[in-house]
Each structure stands twice: as structure tokens, then as C-alpha cells.
Amino acid sequence: MSQLAMFSNSPVKASSVIGTGVVNPQGESLGEIKELVIDPRIGRVAYAVVSLVRSFVMGEKLFAIPFSAFDYNVTKNQYVLDVSRERMIAAPGFDANHWPTMSEETWNREISSYYGRTPFWE
């Protein structure tokens, strides 16, 4: 077994995930991971917060995406999210100064549903 294969599923530091690019399966850039949100009760990464820079005038839009929605491409060091750029732009998002209340069950269920995922606590 190669070293790359051996370590491709090993635990990693959050700092090595933050800043990593996010692409769709077609290789189009969707943004980059800005933050990881961890549920301290169960010790699981709940969301990756992805930034999408739309334009200088519009500013940066952030998206909380269930971490389970990503596949990791080891050879390219990218997270792959199976959504089109248009769907990503239309996704529920927020700006850096106005984060959602992530403890609200309704918000969590809506985000999970948008990305076709089960809520992280289930």
C-alpha cells in the first residue's frame, strides 16, 4: 500500500482543511473552506463554512455545508461538492458579520435538506 493511500483517511488538523479549495465534480471552483463547525457534544464536524467570492461589489458570501456532503480528492487536495455553481450561489447563505444561530433545529434541518443530507446529529 502506498503512503498516499495509507494516510488518505487519517485524521487531519482543522488548520490543514481551512483554506482548501472546493470544486464540483466538473472541476469548477465553488470557493474555499473558511471554517469548520464542530458539535462539541458528539465531537463531530457538523459543517464546513465555504466562502464564495461573488464580486468585489457584492462581497463574500458564506455557506454552512454539511461536512458529510463533501468527498475529498487526495491527489488534488480539494473537497468535491456535488452541486452546480448556480445551485451553490442560490443556497442559503450568510455574511461574515451575521452568522445564523446554528443551535436552531429548523435551520439545521433546512441546510441538511438543501444538500440532501441527514442532520449531523441523527
C-alpha positions in Angstrom: 0.0 0.0 0.0 1.4 3.4 -0.9 1.9 6.1 1.7 -0.7 8.3 -0.1 -3.3 5.5 0.3 -2.3 4.8 3.9 -2.8 8.4 5.0 -5.7 9.4 2.8 -8.3 8.6 5.5 -6.3 9.5 8.6 -7.3 12.3 11.0 -6.1 15.8 9.9 -5.7 19.1 11.7 -8.5 21.6 11.1 -5.9 24.1 10.0 -4.9 21.9 7.1 -8.6 21.8 6.0 -9.2 25.5 6.3 -8.2 27.2 3.1 -8.7 24.1 0.9 -10.5 24.6 -2.4 -14.0 23.3 -3.0 -14.9 22.2 -6.6 -17.9 20.5 -8.2 -17.4 17.1 -10.0 -16.8 19.1 -13.2 -13.8 20.8 -11.6 -15.4 24.2 -11.4 -14.3 26.2 -8.4 -17.1 26.8 -5.8 -15.0 28.5 -3.2 -12.8 27.5 -0.3 -13.3 26.3 3.2 -13.1 29.2 5.7 -14.1 27.5 8.9 -15.1 24.2 10.4 -18.1 24.0 12.8 -17.9 21.2 15.4 -20.6 19.9 17.6 -18.9 19.7 21.0 -21.4 17.2 22.4 -20.7 14.4 19.9 -17.3 15.5 18.7 -18.2 15.6 15.0 -17.6 18.2 12.3 -21.1 19.4 11.6 -20.4 21.9 8.8 -17.7 23.3 6.7 -18.2 27.0 6.1 -17.4 27.7 2.5 -16.8 31.2 1.1 -17.8 32.1 -2.4 -16.4 35.5 -3.6 -19.1 36.7 -5.9 -17.6 40.1 -6.8 -15.9 43.0 -5.2 -19.2 44.9 -5.0 -21.3 42.0 -3.7 -18.8 40.9 -1.1 -18.1 37.5 0.3 -21.0 35.1 0.8 -20.6 32.2 3.3 -22.4 28.9 3.3 -22.6 26.3 6.0 -22.5 22.9 4.2 -22.9 19.6 6.0 -19.4 18.1 6.1 -20.8 14.7 5.0 -21.7 16.3 1.7 -18.0 16.5 0.7 -15.8 14.0 -0.9 -12.0 14.6 -0.6 -9.8 14.3 -3.6 -6.4 13.3 -2.1 -4.3 13.7 -5.2 -5.6 17.3 -5.9 -6.1 18.3 -2.2 -9.6 19.5 -2.9 -13.0 18.9 -1.5 -15.6 17.9 -4.1 -19.2 19.0 -3.6 -21.8 17.6 -6.0 -23.7 20.8 -6.7 -23.6 23.2 -9.7 -22.2 26.7 -9.3 -25.7 28.1 -9.8 -27.2 25.9 -7.0 -24.3 27.0 -4.7 -25.0 30.7 -5.4 -28.7 30.1 -4.7 -28.0 28.2 -1.5 -29.0 29.7 1.9 -26.0 31.7 2.9 -24.9 34.5 5.2 -22.2 37.1 5.5 -19.3 37.0 7.9 -20.8 39.6 10.3 -24.2 37.9 10.5 -23.8 34.2 11.2 -27.0 32.1 11.7 -27.9 30.7 15.1 -26.6 27.2 14.5 -28.3 25.8 17.5 -31.8 26.2 15.9 -33.1 22.8 14.8 -35.2 24.2 11.9 -32.1 26.0 10.4 -30.1 22.8 10.7 -32.7 20.7 9.1 -33.2 23.2 6.2 -29.5 23.3 5.5 -29.2 19.4 5.6 -32.2 19.1 3.3 -30.9 21.6 0.8 -27.7 19.4 0.4 -29.6 16.1 0.5 -28.1 15.1 3.8 -29.3 13.7 7.2 -28.8 16.2 10.0 -25.4 15.6 11.6 -26.8 14.5 15.0 -29.0 11.8 13.6 
